[in-house]
C-alpha cells in the first residue's frame, strides 16, 4: 500500500484512499506479507534511485530466534533491520519475499538521489 507519494506523481488521486502528498521525490510503501508470500515493487520513475527497506519489529525487542524475516536480492533481514539497495535504476522491479515464520511488516522507501 502506498502511504506517501510525491505530488508530481499523485495525478488525480484524492480522498481517504490517496497517499499523503509530499513536496519531495519520495514514495513510501507499507506491506505485511505472510510467510512464503512475496510482493514486487515497481520503481516509481526512470533513472537512478535510492531504495531503503526497514522491517518493523513486532515487539519492543528483536526476537532471539524465529520471527518475521524478509529476503531482498539474496539478503535476509530480521525484525528491526534495514538496508539500502544499491544500483537501482528505473524502470525496474524489486521483489521482497517473506521468509520468516511469522508475517513480516516492512516499509519500502523509493527516493530520488537528492532526497
Beta strands, then each sheet from edge to edge (+ up, - down):
strand 1: 2-6
strand 2: 20-22
strand 3: 26-33
strand 4: 38-42
strand 5: 47-55
strand 6: 69-72
strand 7: 75-78
strand 8: 82-90
strand 9: 93-98
strand 10: 104-111
sheet 1: 2+ 1+ 3- 10+ 5- 8+
sheet 2: 4+ 9- 6+ 7-
end
